[in-house]
Amino acid sequence: MEEKKEEVKRPEEIGISLEVEDKTPEAVESIQAELAEARDKYLRLYAEFENYKKKVQKDREDLIKYSNESLLYELLPALDNLEMALRHSEEANSESLIKGVENTFREFSRILEKFGLKAIDALGKPFDPAYHHAMSQVQRDDVEGNTVVEEFRKGYLYNEKVLRPSLVAVSKKGSD
């Protein structure tokens, strides 16, 4: 087997001068200052680029994380209708309908939960405008003031972000 020998060229052969010029101290200081400035610019640019890469990566992760948000939002009315059908069917006393709708509702909820949708637990909790939308106030002495006492429509979180707040009735203390 033949080994290839790389030809090593001398600096003079490729146009680099090895002669040392006599520089004045001011010129050396000036060159050193320029070098320090260029190095500082390089470090700042490098840091900016690293921050940019991190921001792009975070934006990309958020895009992937919330990519199904609009789909899930559009599916919520169907989930609401199933839930209402369950409530109304309990009054009609039709066992097989109730069981079928319950199974459908449970499966539908399981699938949505698998993709990051989670119902907001509102009933009996302190009112929080970040998670609840107050539709009315109810005067109640049996619970603390500013407590959710009725839920008109469920709210949902999508990957810990409020997709839709709960529509609720909030208690207020009697005779304030």
ABEGO torsion letter per residue (X at the ends): XBBBBBBBBBAAAAGBBABBBBBBAAAAAAAAAAAAAAAAAAAAAAAAAAAAAAAAAAAAAAAAAAAAAAAAAAAAAAAAAAAAAAAAAAAAGBAAAAAAAAAAAAAAAAAAAAAGBBBBBABGBBBBAAABBBABBBBBAABBBGBBABBABBBBBBGGBBABBBBBBBBBBBGX
